Amino acid sequence: MTPLAKGPGDDYRQRPLRVVGFISTRASDPERGPMVTMNPDDARTRLLVDGELAWVYGPRRHELAEVRIDERLTRGDVNLRDIVGVAPSEIVRVVKPDLDDRGGTVRGARYA
């Protein structure tokens, strides 16, 4: 078992992260849209790479956001851009989407 994993119910890939910065853009800004910036170690733990999409689960809602890697961030901290329902100092989870699971059922059976 890795040092980060404490037990079968503790998935270290979904450990909470603290929001240390938030950017809200305007319609006239050249770069805009949901983005999460994180430490390379946090991204690697979650199997995320620069430029891919990840779910950001906040206290009030969740949203897909582009992942950006920044070595200047402390491990466990993230910066967010244009993610509604999250404020600085709150806790979020950043999770890689499971593209193999469609999440639905057909006549009681899960999608293949």
Residue pairs with C-beta under 8 A, 6 or more apart in sequence:
2 12
4 12
4 15
4 45
5 11
5 12
12 45
13 45
13 46
13 47
13 95
13 96
14 46
14 93
14 95
15 45
15 76
15 93
16 91
16 92
16 93
17 38
17 42
17 76
17 77
17 78
17 91
17 92
17 93
17 94
18 76
18 77
18 78
18 89
18 90
18 91
19 77
19 78
19 79
19 80
19 86
19 87
19 88
19 89
19 90
19 91
19 92
20 73
20 74
20 77
20 78
20 79
20 88
20 89
21 79
21 80
21 88
22 79
22 80
22 81
22 83
22 86
22 87
22 88
23 79
23 80
23 81
23 82
24 81
24 82
25 31
25 32
25 33
25 81
25 82
26 32
32 81
32 82
33 66
33 81
33 82
34 56
34 63
34 64
34 65
34 66
34 80
34 81
34 82
34 83
35 65
35 66
35 67
35 68
35 80
35 81
35 82
35 83
36 54
36 56
36 65
36 66
36 67
36 68
36 78
36 79
36 80
36 81
36 83
36 92
36 94
37 68
37 69
37 70
37 73
37 78
37 79
37 80
37 81
38 48
38 67
38 68
38 69
38 70
38 73
38 77
38 78
38 79
38 94
39 69
39 70
39 71
39 73
39 74
39 75
39 76
39 77
40 69
40 71
41 75
42 75
42 76
42 78
42 94
43 49
43 50
43 67
43 69
46 54
46 94
46 95
46 96
47 96
48 54
48 67
48 94
48 96
49 67
49 69
50 67
50 68
50 69
51 66
51 67
51 68
52 66
52 67
52 96
53 64
53 65
53 66
53 67
53 97
54 64
54 65
54 67
54 94
54 95
54 96
54 97
55 62
55 63
55 64
55 65
55 93
55 94
55 95
55 96
55 97
56 62
56 63
56 64
56 65
56 80
56 83
56 86
56 92
56 93
56 94
57 92
57 93
57 94
57 95
58 83
58 85
58 86
58 90
58 92
59 85
59 86
59 90
59 91
59 92
60 85
60 86
61 84
61 85
63 83
63 84
63 85
64 97
65 80
65 81
65 83
67 94
70 79
73 79
78 92
78 94
80 86
80 92
86 92
101 111
102 111
103 111
104 110
104 111
105 111
